[in-house]
């Protein structure tokens, strides 16, 4: 890895090093140079927080790759700064870039728990597992202060509603007092993403996330408290972390994980330019090899949007990853699986039922 960064050009602590042009904007600010070059105005940004008051918090997701599911996202944008994150492409809809803005301009939804309770109190509501979060991490750094996710979990426990949580932050252990009783009723599972065990790689690929050691410790703590954990080896990036698949699965199994899954990286939308810039700056010796291998698993492109192929890839490189994953899972995870969640316990508390009469 090239770690001889020019600090005037490389923003340490950030994943993306650029601000791609927002396709919804006709104009952009640039710096005019005497050489006749126009360059974007860039500086290492501090984190800014914006407030959004949505009218609903539960979103329906109907994807052939995922099936019918529901998700909740208390935050938009994510300070973790993972270079490969597919959610970056949602940030331009808010008037920001998918690059540096995505990880430095965070939108929070402080009324999320209120909206969730309002949804549960509707007479025609039918409980189905909700993913928290389906887009950006619900335990990103801002959650430590705002506690929006914790308030939502309090509502979920109050109504005995099943939830699946996706995160890569050890902050989730703060909420063991809520998660443990939910797990006793089969109301919660946790998916923890572990992309690499190499700290030097994590620092540039996922700069503001918990360390791999801390994530494995989080798997262990959750498991010891009876909370079922699935580990996502995601995304697998050829010639970046693809060689780590067996080691990650073994470490996850040793920590007590119930199951393990994977996805192959796909660089959709603005992420293609963001990742290409990043890989050339961090891995100049193999950048083109990495990009060519990503193209080889996605029908010759950095991204293949076809359902059924976009998350797992095709071709010899993808097949080699599939086999490595399957053999490693069979070796270290045989006989393990996540327990099903219970949807039969859901109930509106008596006090809320009485309010419905009025």
Secondary structure, DSSP 8 states (H G I E B T S, - for coil): ------TTT--TT-S-------TT-S---EEE-TTS-EEE-------EEEE---S---EEEEETTTEEEEEE-SEES-TT--TT-GGGGGGGGGTS-SSHHHHHEEEE-TTHHHHHHHHHTSTT-----EEE-SSS-TTSTTHHHH-HHHHHHHHHHHHT--EEEEE--GGGGGGHHHHHHHHHTT-EEEEEE---S-HHHHHHHSTTS--HHHHHHHHHHHHHTT-EEEEEEEEE-TTTTGGGHHHHHHHHHHHT-SEEEEEE----TTHHHHHHHHHHHH-TTTHHHHHHHHHHHTTTSS----TTTTTT--SHHHHHHHHHHHHHHHHHSTT--------TT----HHHHHHHT-
